[in-house]
Amino acid sequence: MSTLAPLRLLREPSNASEGNQSNATVGASGGWCQGLDIPNELFLALGLVSLVENLLVVAAILKNRNLHSPTYYFICCLAVSDMLVSISNLAEMLFMLLLEHGVLVMRPSIVRHMDSVIDTLICSSVVSSLSFLGVIAVDRYITIFYALRYHSIMTLQRAVVTMASVWLASTVSSTILITYYHSNTILLCLIGFFLFMLVLMLVLYIHMFALACHHLHSISSHQKPPTAHRGGSLKGAVTLTILLGVFFICWGPFFFHLILIVTCPTNPFCTCFFSYFNLFLILIICNSVIDPLIYAFRSQELRRTLREVVTCSW
């Protein structure tokens, strides 16, 4: 049984499946082309852990009024996106298990319709998760470099419009992706979206890192140390650095996989790389597991509220 249907559709080029299979057979003698046999239980376990973690983050933000700000609303949306990835993944696995064991009997047309709905939901969650990582990076950048004007720039109304726009764009783009996933143009758009997010976060990170270096130099030169607010902003830059590293490690292999599908669908090396597709899916799910841990350990206020939620101290 497989998992993450919309990503499964991109396992290998549909117009080169026979060539991939033959190349895989030839390359298998080399050993590493055999790929990894990842049990479905691991997908299920990671999905459950991600669901619980992100649910706690959402509950903590809703509980604590001090966290009712655009910054934490964006974090909450990211948690919801990751949580929906887990829910959709678990729902798909349950749906497929019921069908395989004959517990659920449905007409093929209904099964295809249900699969398309779940596909769209997962893709929408994945795209929105990537989008909110970029939104959080921009929000942190504004917090650091436009601290005095932050509340006039990032108003609650603009935050709501941003969140609604991300969800709408994610839903529309995911519907198009599921409908035309065989098209290389769609894959190029998806790759371009990932590269845009990577470059955006990298540029913001470098700028904030330069600011951190400047303040470290100021301290070493016995100049006036940074204020508490600025220190908190630099802590946010460290958080963004961690997020950027996790983002690249967890998402990079999958999008490199998409690049190979477009550029070298029948090349033996690319075919070997395709055989590790399940590992790339595990990394994507791990991103949903790691993100809540970053927020819990980097934000003292959120960490305290999470402790209260876990211990039911309402």
Long-range contacts (C-beta under 8 A, 24 or more apart in sequence): 1-40, 1-93, 1-96, 1-97, 1-100, 3-40, 3-43, 3-89, 3-92, 3-93, 3-281, 4-43, 4-89, 4-92, 4-122, 4-281, 4-284, 4-285, 5-92, 5-115, 5-118, 5-119, 5-122, 6-119, 6-120, 6-122, 6-123, 6-126, 6-174, 6-177, 6-178, 6-181, 7-122, 7-126, 7-254, 7-281, 7-284, 9-119, 9-178, 9-181, 10-181, 10-187, 10-257, 10-258, 10-261, 11-274, 11-277, 12-261, 12-265, 12-271, 12-274, 12-277, 13-261, 13-265, 13-266, 14-182, 15-182, 15-265, 16-265, 16-266, 19-265, 19-266, 19-271, 20-265, 20-266, 20-271, 20-274, 23-266, 23-267, 23-268, 23-271, 23-272, 24-271, 24-272, 24-274, 24-275, 26-268, 27-268, 27-271, 27-272, 30-272, 32-272, 33-271, 33-272, 33-275, 34-275, 35-275, 35-276, 35-277, 35-278, 35-279, 36-276, 36-278, 36-279, 38-278, 38-279, 38-282, 40-93, 42-282, 43-89, 43-93, 43-281, 43-282, 43-285, 44-90, 44-93, 46-282, 46-285, 46-286, 46-289, 47-86, 47-89, 47-90, 47-93, 47-285, 48-86, 48-90, 49-289, 50-82, 50-83, 50-85, 50-86, 50-285, 50-288, 50-289, 50-292, 51-83, 51-86, 51-87, 51-90, 53-289, 53-292, 53-293, 54-79, 54-80, 54-82, 54-83, 54-86, 54-288, 54-291, 54-292, 55-79, 55-83, 56-292, 56-306, 56-309, 56-310, 57-292, 57-295, 57-296, 57-302, 57-306, 58-83, 59-309, 60-302, 60-305, 60-306, 60-308, 60-309, 61-302, 61-305, 63-305, 63-308, 63-309, 63-314, 64-301, 64-302, 64-305, 66-301, 67-301, 67-302, 67-305, 70-139, 70-154, 70-155, 70-156, 70-158, 70-159, 71-136, 71-139, 71-140, 71-143, 71-154, 72-302, 73-159, 73-163, 74-132, 74-135, 74-136, 74-139, 74-159, 74-162, 74-163, 75-136, 75-295, 77-128, 77-132, 77-135, 77-163, 77-166, 77-167, 78-129, 78-132, 78-133, 78-136, 78-291, 79-291, 79-292, 79-295, 81-125, 81-126, 81-128, 81-129, 81-132, 82-125, 82-129, 82-287, 82-288, 82-291, 82-292, 83-288, 84-121, 84-122, 84-124, 84-125, 85-122, 85-125, 85-126, 85-129, 85-285, 85-288, 86-285, 86-288, 88-118, 88-121, 88-122, 88-125, 89-122, 89-285, 91-118, 92-118, 92-122, 116-178, 119-178, 120-171, 120-174, 120-175, 120-178, 123-173, 123-174, 123-177, 123-178, 124-167, 124-170, 124-171, 124-174, 125-170, 126-174, 126-284, 127-169, 127-170, 127-173, 127-174, 127-193, 128-166, 128-167, 128-170, 129-287, 129-288, 130-193, 130-194, 130-197, 130-251, 131-166, 131-169, 131-170, 131-197, 132-166, 133-197, 133-201, 133-243, 133-247, 134-197, 134-200, 134-201, 135-162, 135-166, 136-240, 136-243, 137-200, 137-201, 137-204, 137-205, 137-240, 137-243, 137-244, 138-200, 138-204, 140-204, 140-208, 140-233, 140-236, 140-237, 140-239, 140-240, 141-204, 141-207, 141-208, 143-233, 143-236, 144-208, 144-211, 144-230, 144-233, 144-234, 144-236, 144-237, 145-207, 145-211, 147-229, 147-230, 147-233, 184-262, 187-258, 187-261, 187-262, 188-262, 190-255, 190-258, 191-255, 191-258, 191-259, 191-262, 194-251, 194-255, 195-255, 197-247, 198-247, 198-248, 201-240, 201-243, 201-244, 201-247, 202-244, 204-240, 205-237, 205-240, 205-241, 205-244, 208-234, 208-237, 208-240, 209-237, 209-241, 211-237, 212-237, 235-298, 238-298, 239-294, 239-295, 239-298, 242-294, 242-298, 243-291, 243-294, 246-287, 246-290, 246-291, 246-294, 247-287, 249-283, 250-283, 250-284, 250-286, 250-287, 250-290, 251-283, 251-284, 251-287, 253-279, 253-280, 253-283, 254-280, 254-281, 254-283, 254-284
